[in-house]
Amino acid sequence: MIMNNKPLNIVAKYLSENNYNYLEKELFIVWSCYILGNRKYLVGCEGNNLYFEVTYNTQKDEWYLDVYDKIDVVVINNN
């Protein structure tokens, strides 16, 4: 378990429970913010196409996890 980092622990637990192979050092927080009473974290994991949005609702003291899969990369030229 990753010490003192609730968003990373939530993602690690999800990955473990769903039989994904990963190392704790592969998890990282890309971005975080506080908006409208919620703390939001975007978490990445090296070696797979998944990314995670972890939200903490400060008013309800609840955590939520959204899991996304990268489908495509599209290059947009400025021409």
N, C-alpha and C positions, 0 to 999 in steps of 0.2 A: 504494500500500500504506500502511496506517495504521501509523505509527511506534510500536514498542514496545507493541503491544497484540495479543497472539496471538489471543484470542477474537474480536476484531473482524476480524482478518485472515483467520481461518478462515471466518467468515460471508461476508466480501467475496469470497473465492475461490469459495465455493459459489455465490453469486449470479452472479458473472461466468461461471462455467463452465456455468450453467444459463440463461443469456441473460435474466436479470432486469435491468431498468433501475433503477439506483439511484445515489445520490451517496454518497461515503464519509461526508460529514457527516450523512447520514440514519441511520447506524448508531449505536446507543447501548446501553450496558449498563444494564439495568433493575435487576439484583440480582445479587449474588454471595455465595458462602459457601464455607467449607471444612468438609466433613463426611466422616467415615469414610475419610480418606486421599485424598479427591478434592476438587479445586477445581471449583466449578460456577458458571456464568455464564448468566444469561438475557439474551439480546440481542434488541433490537427493531430494526425498520427502518421509518422513516416512509414512508407511501405504499403499503404493501401489508399484507395480512392475515397474513403469515408472522411467526413468532417462532422463536427458536432457543435450544436448550439446548446449551451447549458445556461439556464435562467434561474435566478433566485428571486422569488417573490418576497420582498421584505415585509409586506403587510400580513401575509398568510404564513410566513416561515416555511415555504414549500420550495422544492427544487424541481425543475422540469428538464428533460433531455429530449432534444430533437436530433435525429440522425439523418444525414444526407449523403448521397453518393454522387460523385462527379461523373457526369454523363458524357460531356464533350468539352473540347476547347476550341473556340472559334476566334480567329484573328480578324480584326476589323481594321482595314487600312484607312488612313486619313484622306485618301484620294476620292 
